[in-house]
Amino acid sequence: MSDFTSGFWDLYIVLLTTLGIAGCALLLWSQSRHRGPAVEAVPGNGGKGIGTTGHVWDEDLTELNTPMPRWWMWLFYITIVFAAAYLFLYPGLGTYAGKLGWQSAGAYRQELAKADSRYGPLFDKYRRQDLKAVAADPQARAMGERLFLTYCAQCHGSDARGNKGFPNLADRDWLHGGDPAAIEQTILHGRHGVMPPMGAALGSDRDIENVAHYVLSLSGSAAADPIRSVFGKGKFTACLACHGAGGTGNQALGAPNLADRTWLYGGSADTIMETIRNGRDNTMPAFGDFLGEGKVHVLAAYVWGLSNDAGPAP
Amino acid sequence: MYEKRQPIHPRETDGRYARLRWLCVWLTQLVYYGTPWLAWNGRQAVLFDLGARKFYVFGLVLWPQDFIYLAALLILCAWALFLVTAVAGRVWCGFACPQTVYTSIFLWLERRIEGSRAARIALDRQGPSVRKFARRTARHLAWGAVALWTGFTFVGYFTPVRELGMDVATLSLGPWQWFWVLFYSFATYGNAGWLREQVCRYMCPYARFQGAMFDRDTLIITYDTVRGEPRSRKAANGACIDCTLCVQVCPAGIDIRNGLQYECIGCAACVDACNNVMDRTGQPRGLIRYSTGRAMASRLTRTQIGRRLLRPRVLAYCAALLAASLAMGYALATRIPLKVDVLRDRGSMGREVDGGAVENVYRLQVMNTSEQPHRYRIAVAGLPGLALATGSVADLAGTETRAVPVRVRAPHGAGKPGSNAITFTLTALDDARLSVGERAVFIVPH
């Protein structure tokens, strides 16, 4: 496919290149005939002569001509032949794709195929095994750690304990389910967690504050103001649909358990109020296409093993 | 613009310098051809494993991060070359350079197969004949065999030579191995068989900057004009009898009697040839000898030449060489085969955990550059109460690199808000000398 919007640049490149190479050939050919006086004896050289170009300045300053060896000339001609052959076989003359049809994208695909044929069998072996068995395998665990550090640690941290907005993978608190199959699903297809803004549904800012304190009281936090909690409990019915009875969460929807001490965005009253007022929108990207099922299987086993006793350490 | 090259058939000669050159050939080639076959600790002693990016030199395992030693080695070689050239001219060229060494070997084969200089010149002029064809074929086959062995040995520095040998014997070399073996064989064959002095004359930069490295006290091969001129075949003139043997033995095809020329590679074949002739004509040796420009101009004695040896330029080179060698030797001797890099997690500045403690997460890139496995203890220090919240040991196999995630916890109130300097120390449990400390930053959120 041509990246040029007009045919002019194609022609420009083709002309410059071919004229340049032809010019080199012409230069070589035109200079290989020796014009001017032949060899003249130069004193002090043991009687051997050195040719001159015939130019003379200031009566006796001559320009010597010490020719290069003939094999050097042949090397120049060989480079011209090489250039012509190269430009015929490979892309270089504008939009001409070259007889061999080489593409850098094709070279990349070849490399991928080579890597797949080399490492594929290893991942296939683990793919056939149950996730818990993979988690117990020391080699798989080491591979999983390396994969995790490469692909997951930017968001979830090198120790997998997450950040504000990025879940802690090493605890037993799961938004979408913590059994091995659910974890694998999460990595393969990603997750999209949406908390709609509930400010309008609840009423005024004071209402939001009351609900926030009620939520804090669910986990027995000392920061929960008892009076505000009581007022908040009534308004909390708006939240039951997603967060379930008692606010214990709904893994089918990805709605967090509000009655524990794990907070994805922070556990202060202000942060909870912000969540209620503005909502939250969080995405875990899907890694299935990017990594392939083999790598995802090993990764899922590793992640599961972070919060479960998987077996002997590697 | 170009000229057809005149082939040079140097006449064979014998003498002190010819013997010295053959000694150099033997020594250098014993090292070159023999070293890949040496074993160490169950592997090849000298192996440059490009694929795994590790260079093995006997007990030393050098990683890409150790490139400084290669740079230092090259600097040492360059300064040694400058020193030797300042003292004695192009002795590298004439005695030890691979171009000269392989040309000598190939010339020796050529002489054994095709005969003396006169015989080879005659063979060149001869028209095609069975005898000529047979001689030429034999010569090229002999050259080809030496070239292939040389190419094979060269690749044997990069691929274990014994396996390479097996692959060659069973013709199961990979395409790239075929390419490199044949490429270096072809290069040897081409350079030593065909190009010879053309490399020295047109390709090698050393010829061209020799003028910058010589001075008036450098020992160079000199024709004693005062003694030798006027040259004549008759007696009672200069010492030079114009036998032209010095021209016939010259592999560069020059006449040393014209003085210092850039083509002269300093092989001293003309010295040997002339000395032989001087012996036969009952004259003192040394008409062509190693001497200096100042000695020729001022007619210095050998002692006087020797005293000029310890001049500032030479002493400066010696001092630089000594300092660099000592520094490199010391660095290599005290080198710790453990490398640690600390990479702080950038996802979060600092994480608050239960009880108000602050955590920072790091990744320790640990490289065990020795060939034995080790267990390392990780320690962290720099703030009161600073401690690791993850495991404190890391196991690494020989020549293994691992990224070890660690979590460092500081109690509430330790350190100032913002960045605090801390250090990580890794120590091998079985060898306290294998200890490396690395600085890092611990961030306490405001």
Interface residues (C-beta under 8 A of the other chain):
Chain A: Q31 S32 H34 G44 N45 G46 P67 M68 P69 R70 W71 W72 M73 E145 R146 L149 A153 Q154 C155 H156 G157 S158 D159 A160 R161 N163 K164 F166
Chain B: M1 Y2 E3 K4 R5 L195 Q198 Y202 D255 R257 N258 D345 G347 S348 R351 E359 V361 Y362 R363 T390 A403 P405 V406 R407
